[in-house]
Structure formats: structure tokens, C-alpha cells
Amino acid sequence: MPSPSTTKVMQEEIQIAMKLSSLGMTKNNITAAQEACQKWEQILFAQQQGGRNNNIAAGDVIVNDDDTSSIRILCYALYVSCLVRTGRDDKAISVCDLALLQHDDDGTNLKPKEGTNQMKELLLGKKANAHQRLLQYEEAKETFLLLLLSHQLNSPKKNNNNDKDYYSYTMGAANCCLRLNRPKEARSILTRYCHDQNPSPPPSNNPSRHESDDDSITEDPSVNLLVHAKALVAVLNYTLNIDPHKEGKSTTNTSSIAVSDEILSDIKAAARTSLLYQWIYDSILSSDEDPLVFSPHLDDDDVHYGDSVFMQLLKINLFPLDDPALIWLDDKIHLHRLLSGTTNDSTSVGWPDGMILSEEEISRLLLLQQQQQALAHQDQVPSLWMLKHRAGYGSHGNKIVTLFFNEQQQQALHTISSDQQQQQQQKDQPAEEMLLQRLVDPTLLIDGRKFSLRIYVVYFSPNDVYLSSQGLVKIAATEATPTTESLANGDFEDRAYMTNSGREATMMQHDLDYFRTGSNLFVNDGGDGDDGNDDQYDKFWSKIRDSVKGLMSSFRNNIPAEYWGDSSSSSSSNWNTRRESLCIPKILGLDYVVDVNYNPWLLEVNRFPGLEPRDAIHDRNVKYQIVRDAWICANEKKKKKKKQRVVGRRKLPLLDPFLSTMFGDTFPAVTDECPYSLEKLV
């Protein structure tokens, strides 16, 4: 048992760690989050043999059995949150596993001690979400299913329609199946847990924005999630062409667009509380019904109608009804293979030199480089490389390393990389891989700082892609002034090379108009007015356009056919064809750097770009315009589809009033000052 003085010191240390955790997570302060991680390690793991043991599995927990289990799990949970904030999801998973093992007799006890149920579910939830961020959707699905089982055993409301956790875990498992391109499994999970229960009807209260009537739509934060789960089952029945009354079997007529009353009824019920299901309901209507009217629930007088609508549209961009094949762009290992292969159309993309190596090979390489750094061979000039995990966000988890290569050594590494890729493809469970990629150098600078460009693409299918002329310039936090000596010694700041604005609240960003006219990078070469600037910028933008075209061409021509099926009438092909017919736009974020010759180099593709505004001017205006234009484009597609569907019948009304009702006053009108920004590429 610790002495009173030891307990007091421990309490003080925990308070410091909690304060740092709060700063790191709520104030967008990555330095505080890193310091919090160090503090939690000191608190949770004992000093061994005269020094702190960094091996979690062998660590001795300082917060001992005399402390309450809830406090101990809370410490672990905060530690995990800080690890996630710094991009260390893999370690966060191992910490979750350790915490769960220490609080269960054998690590498999699903009915734990009294008072710790919620905290254990919290850890399992963090673990499931970390697996999702690492693109480990199979592991995430299994963790969500374990959460469901644990919740059923420990919650007195396990079969209650208002148990939000129960249905959230169900939706989490189903979402992972959809990411894995397994819609039938998603449907099975949703049906098993939800479809056999009878939801109560949605509340009838209606905000004052619209008159109350039977078809008005209200949003209540306490809405029964079972309604949404049943709606997703209905959407899957539609996209898989399944008759719910024939034991889940697909119909033989895969081109049929008939929709049962049950499917429409379940989707319409969710449309009362969701823009997504309102959109889907209107997309699959084959009659002349008037579109529904949406009215979001406002909890606070300070929350504007437009902001509520915008946030719902952002959630749609995260919903797993997008193309499952997009993982080949989101996964950096897949993307490198896609753009560095010999059988693709990627020559115009501009993809930096790189190689895929196992973590074991990376460790050996870094050890060898330390030895070569000490020898300082004159024929080996130091260069900067980026170590990237296959998944990551906000540049978290990336690491910049200095390497000493001559041409012969670099070619040898490429050979090792190529051999390893062939070996990994033959294994059922390949080893964890990383991308080692050379930093583009020299690059253009703005006020002495490195920057990247966030370019937005609106995606409907591999054959239906749009490029937006609006985007963001993201500027590094500090100036980049490396020298050969500083590179050789590793004496430089990562902050000078990391440009994602999600890392630090103080990082600057601007729109592309600033890049064109305010950055002094496109100098007037003698033309009248800004024409010189425009000519130079137009030439640069044509390179961006060619790069995106090359990327999408390589993607379209090299992704396995089972993702969208080009010759069969399989349920997978049917699912993707009908999913695309819903006309739901997917906004992607492409990150580029620009070299001194004004050539753009693609760094990564973000399947889930951060669309929530980070400031009230540039960032907000750009993101609102991107979202507005994506849905205007989607609405035009839906109008054309519905006109084609009703040949020989009374013409359906145009859906512009529907879009206006859906948007309300959320978005600026299309004007010369705020023009429609999308250009069709493929």
C-alpha cells in the first residue's frame, strides 16, 4: 500500500496529466498532447532497474489495486486519447488491450466487476475507432461485435429501443462491413440486432420553421436509432435488389428498379430525422410524390438553421455508402503501388520516389544510417525522407528521417522493396509495411515557409469525377532553413515540414485566390492588369488537372474488378451500380506540394477530409462552397435520372425547390463573386 505522501504526489501528477490531456484534445495543442503521453507513461508504468521501462507489456502499474478500478481505467482512457491525438493509434490499441487485461481475470471476462462497465466499454470503443482509423476494418468490426456482446450482458436496457450505445455498436460493425465491400454481411448484422424489433414512432414535435403536418420532418437528438438502422437495412435491400419478403434472396432481374412499400416506408421514417435518408427517399421515388421537407431540431438559440444543415451534410461525407474501392486511394501503401507500377496511366500524376518496406527492414535501415552518419562519407549527401504508415490523418504518425544514400545503395533498396512486395502478396497475413518516401526538394516557399495545397475532388463513381477550382493553402508553423550540416545532424524541426492545419491551432491557411494573387509566386510578366498572373496560374492549374486525371485513370484501370464488377451480374456489381444511382456525392481532399519549377507533387488522398471549418473566413468560405457545389452537382444528376425514369409518364417537377428547402439559407447563392466551382474530369 502506498504511503500517504506517495498517494498525494500521485494525485498531483494525475491532475497535471489531466490538464495536459485537456489542452491537447480541446485546444488543438499537439505539444501538450505529447507531454501528456509522457506524463501518463510515468504515472501508469513503474521505474524498473534504475530507469523507466518503455515496454508496456512488461510495465508495472503504479496506480495499484488499492485505487478504484474506475480511476485506473480513466487514466488509461485519457492516455489512449492523447496517443490518438498524436497519431499513435497502433500504440493506443495496445494500451487498450493492456488495460482490459489488467481489469479482467483472464482478459476475456465480459461481465466485469461492478462499477467499471461503462469505462470498459469506453476503452473498447476507443480501440474499435483506432482500428477504423488504421483501416483495419475487420478488427474494428470484431471489436464492435464484442462491445455488443458485453453491452448485452451488462446493460439492463439491452433490448430497449432507446439504448443508443447498443445500436451505435451495431451500426459501427455494419459500417465496417460496408467499408470492406461486404454489404450482405452488413445487412445481416443490422437485421440480426435491429430489424426484428418494433420501434416507437418518431416524436411529433416540430420546430417553428415549418408548419406541422404528417410529412414534415423533425430532428430530435434523442431519436430512436433503431429507425435509422431499419432504414439502412432498407437501403441495402434496395441496392442489393433484395425482396425482404423472400428470405433475403436477390431477385433475378438485376436491372429492376421496383421498390417495395416496406423499403420506402422504412426509409421515409428515417427521412424525418436525416438529410441523408431524405435524399435517398427522393432518389428512389418512382411516383410523383412531392419531396419531403426537412427541419432540423435546434437545441440552442445560438445554433443557426444553416449550420445544422451543413453539419448533417458533413456527416453524409463520412457515411459508408461511398465507393468501397476508395480504400485504394486512402491507403498510402495501396496508393504507392497504384502510382509506381508499370501498368498504369500515372506518368502525369507527379508521385515522389519511394519504397515499401517492412517495419523490420525500416529498423535495420535506420540503424545502418546512424552508423553511416557517424562515418560521414563524402559521396553520401544527406536527404530527407518521410516514413508513412498506410493510414494516417493530419500528418500525425508521420516521421521525417535523414538518410545517406548514394545511387547504388538507393537502387539496392528499391530492389529489396520490390522483392518484399511480391513476397507479401503471396502471404495470407502480410507483415506490417511502411512507405518510405523522399521529400520533394527544393519546393516553393511562402514567406520562407513550406506549404501544401488541399485540392478538392467530388467523386460519384470511377467514371464520374469533378475537380473544384476552390481549395486551401496550408502553411507550416515555422520557417524551413535547413543546411547540409543540420540535415546530417538531424537538427531540424518537423513543424517546418508538416503543413496540415489540424496539427496546431496557430497554423496559417488561405484560399487559392491568395495563392494566385497574394503569395507573390505568380508574378505579372508584363501583361495588363493581372493577366500575367492569370496566364501563369492557368498553366500551373492545367498541371493540377492533368495530375488528378492521371490519378483517377490509374485508379479506374487498376482496381480489382470485384469492387464494381465489369462483366458479371453479381450482387457486388449490382450493389455498386445501385449505390451509385443514389447520386450521393463524395468529397475527397488531395494534398500537393509544388517544386521550384511549379510542378505539383501528390502527397496523399484523403477519403475523409476535414470539412468542418477551422476559421470564420477562408477555411469556412471554401468548405461551404465545396459542399454547396457538390450537392448542386448531385441534384442535377438526380433530376436527369428521374426524367429518364419517367418516360411515358407525367413529367416530375424539377427538384430545385427541393434543394433550396434542403439547404435553407446555409450556402451563398451562385454568383460572379461565388461561382460554381466544379469541372468534370471523367
C-alpha angles and dihedrals in degrees: 000000000000119000120252090254091052091049091051092051090048092052091050091050091050091051090052091049091049092051091050090047091053092050092048096049105033102030097044090240109151093181090058090049091052091049090048090055090054091048094049090050089054091049098044101039127054132233109261129191093349097312143060114276111228093192104101095197092057097040123117114227113238093195092076139196092277089068117079116266091234093058091047093050090046089057090052091046092053090047089052091050091054092047089053091048090056093047098255099129093147091059090042088060092051091049090051090051092049093049092049092048093051092052097045124066094235103001093258101075105124094182103061133183118302115275098024101079097099094045091050091051088048090057093045089050092052089049092051092049091048090053089052092051089051088053089244093138096160092056091043091053092051091049091051090050089050088051089053092052093046091047092050091052096046108030120083087207095057094131097031116121090220095057098115096183092055094054094038089059089048091052090047092056092045092048091055090053090053090051087053090053091247103127094159091057090048089052091049092052093048093046094047095052103029119012096072094059128084114236121209114243118269117268114274098218111121129195117240094252091088135026113259115253138141095273099042115116124227132185118217120177089217092055116147105261090206087075090060093044090053089048092054089050087052092050090050090049088053097046093043090044091235124161104219089209094058100065095268096300119150117243118246093235102076093176094058117115097188112135124202121233089242092058092048092046095052093047092046090053090057091043087070088072107021135062089204094059091040088057093046092047091054092044094058098039110122095183134070094259115148113251118259122256119236124212117176120218112247116208096183134037088228093060110092124216091237094053091052092052092046092053090051090052090051090054089054088059088059096045115111097239089096123104110294089210089070087086085081088066098036094050108077093207092053091044092053091050089047094053101034098049125106098234102062143085096242101117092108096046099083104225118179121242112270147144137216115235135170118252088250091056090046091054092050091047094052091048091051091048091054089056093047091047089058091050092047097202112205093224092057111078114193117247134179122245132180122228109211131186116218089254130038143131134210089012087286113149093024117123129200115217134182114231132186111215136164118196094261093053093046091051090050090053091051089053090051090048093051093048092048092051091055091048093047092051089057094053124088091216108028120200120259110278135200134198116236106197131178115240113242107251137216100023134175115271133208111213089341094307132112118242141184132210123233107210118189126219126186111214129194100157138335087274097044114059132147132197120215120218088211122085146130138267110217115198126202119248096240138029119271109230105150123165129196089255095049091048091050091051094042088240102150138097122252086213088070090063103034112086106171109122091214090073099066133014092222097058114117127232136174139183124262092261087067090049090053101042111008105045096065089229094114104053122195106251097201104294123130116275114333095333092110091054091047094051092052093044092048090055090050093047091052086061090052089050092050091048094053091045091051091048094051092044091053090046093049095047100043109038114107111267094235090075092071106357116230103196110017135073093224122149088250091057091043092049093053094043093051092041089056090049088067088072095220109164120227117206115209127189118217118194121210138176121204124224124215090268090059093251115146118227120199114230103176146331118239114210089187106034115185102258097169106107116253095192138023097243127032100012095043095046094049095047095045090051093048092050092045093051094045091057094042087055091047091050092053089052091050092050091053092047093051092047089053091048096055100051108151093019135088110295113257117236117262112262099226090105088051091054092047091051090047094050099035107178092330100112137040117254119257104265139146087269092049106025129180103274107196125108120187112238105172 
